[in-house]
Each structure stands twice: as structure tokens, then as C-alpha cells.
Amino acid sequence: MQLTHHQLADIVRATISEVLGAEPEAIVDDTDLRAEYGIDSLELMAVGTQLERALGVQIETDDLFRAETVGQAIALLEERRASA
């Protein structure tokens, strides 16, 4: 399934908002989930697992930890999907 950047971003934002209980509109590219939402490793793993299922790609938890913003996470997922 080929997704546009916008569609991928929508999936990522919806997944994050579901796990954190935040409004999807509040999750933007420069959102820092650690600083703004205090996301912990279990929540981040839950986000990663849901995104793996939704996107059909394997996501290393370490990669998600390295992404400081939602935009960086989206870019990482675009790279994973391109190489899958």
C-alpha cells in the first residue's frame, strides 16, 4: 500500500494520540513527545507496535527513541517503507 507523506503523517499522529490520550490536532511535526507529553518507553513501544501493524514495516524501538520529534519519526518511517 503506497501512502503519501500526508497519509503517513495522519496515521502516525492518530496512533500517538490514541496511545497518549491526546487530540490528534495537538500532535504536529515539531512535537517533542518526551518534553511535552512525558512519553515513557512502554508508551513508545505501544506506538511502535501499532505503527508496525498499520504500516506493515518493522520498527526498531531504538530508532523511535532517537527520533526527538514527531516529524523525525515520520521521516524514519518513510525511509523504512521505501526500503521495505
C-alpha positions as CSV (number, residue, x, y, z in Angstrom):
1,M,0.0,0.0,0.0
2,Q,1.5,3.3,-1.1
3,L,0.9,6.2,1.2
4,T,1.5,9.9,0.7
5,H,3.5,11.8,3.2
6,H,0.3,13.4,4.5
7,Q,-1.5,10.0,4.9
8,L,1.5,8.6,6.7
9,A,1.7,11.6,9.0
10,D,-2.1,11.2,9.7
11,I,-1.6,7.6,10.7
12,V,1.4,8.4,13.0
13,R,-0.5,11.3,14.7
14,A,-3.7,9.2,15.2
15,T,-1.6,6.4,16.7
16,I,0.3,8.7,19.0
17,S,-2.9,10.5,20.1
18,E,-4.6,7.2,20.8
19,V,-1.8,5.8,23.0
20,L,-1.3,9.1,24.8
21,G,-4.9,10.2,25.0
22,A,-4.1,13.5,23.3
23,E,-6.0,15.3,20.5
24,P,-4.6,14.4,17.1
25,E,-4.5,18.1,16.1
26,A,-2.2,18.7,19.0
27,I,0.4,16.3,17.6
28,V,2.4,18.3,15.0
29,D,5.8,17.7,13.3
30,D,7.8,19.6,15.9
31,T,6.0,18.0,18.9
32,D,8.6,16.5,21.3
33,L,6.7,13.6,22.9
34,R,9.2,13.3,25.8
35,A,9.2,17.0,26.7
36,E,5.6,17.8,26.0
37,Y,3.8,14.5,27.0
38,G,6.4,12.7,29.1
39,I,6.1,9.6,26.9
40,D,7.7,6.6,28.5
41,S,9.3,3.6,27.0
42,L,6.2,1.4,27.3
43,E,4.0,4.0,25.6
44,L,6.6,4.4,22.9
45,M,6.7,0.6,22.4
46,A,2.9,0.6,22.1
47,V,3.1,3.3,19.4
48,G,5.8,1.4,17.6
49,T,3.8,-1.9,17.7
50,Q,0.6,-0.2,16.4
51,L,2.5,1.5,13.6
52,E,4.2,-1.8,12.6
53,R,0.7,-3.4,12.2
54,A,-0.8,-0.4,10.4
55,L,2.1,0.1,8.1
56,G,3.5,-3.4,7.6
57,V,7.1,-2.4,8.4
58,Q,9.4,-3.4,11.3
59,I,10.3,-0.6,13.5
60,E,13.2,-0.8,16.0
61,T,12.3,0.7,19.3
62,D,15.8,2.3,19.5
63,D,15.0,4.2,16.3
64,L,11.9,5.6,17.8
65,F,13.8,6.7,20.9
66,R,16.3,8.5,18.7
67,A,13.6,10.5,16.9
68,E,13.3,13.6,19.0
69,T,10.2,15.0,17.3
70,V,7.1,13.5,15.6
71,G,8.4,14.9,12.2
72,Q,11.7,12.9,12.7
73,A,9.7,9.8,13.4
74,I,7.6,10.3,10.3
75,A,10.8,10.7,8.2
76,L,12.2,7.5,9.7
77,L,9.0,5.6,8.8
78,E,9.1,7.0,5.3
79,E,12.7,5.6,4.9
80,R,11.6,2.2,6.3
81,R,8.7,2.0,3.9
82,A,10.8,3.0,1.0
83,S,13.4,0.2,1.7
84,A,10.7,-2.4,2.6
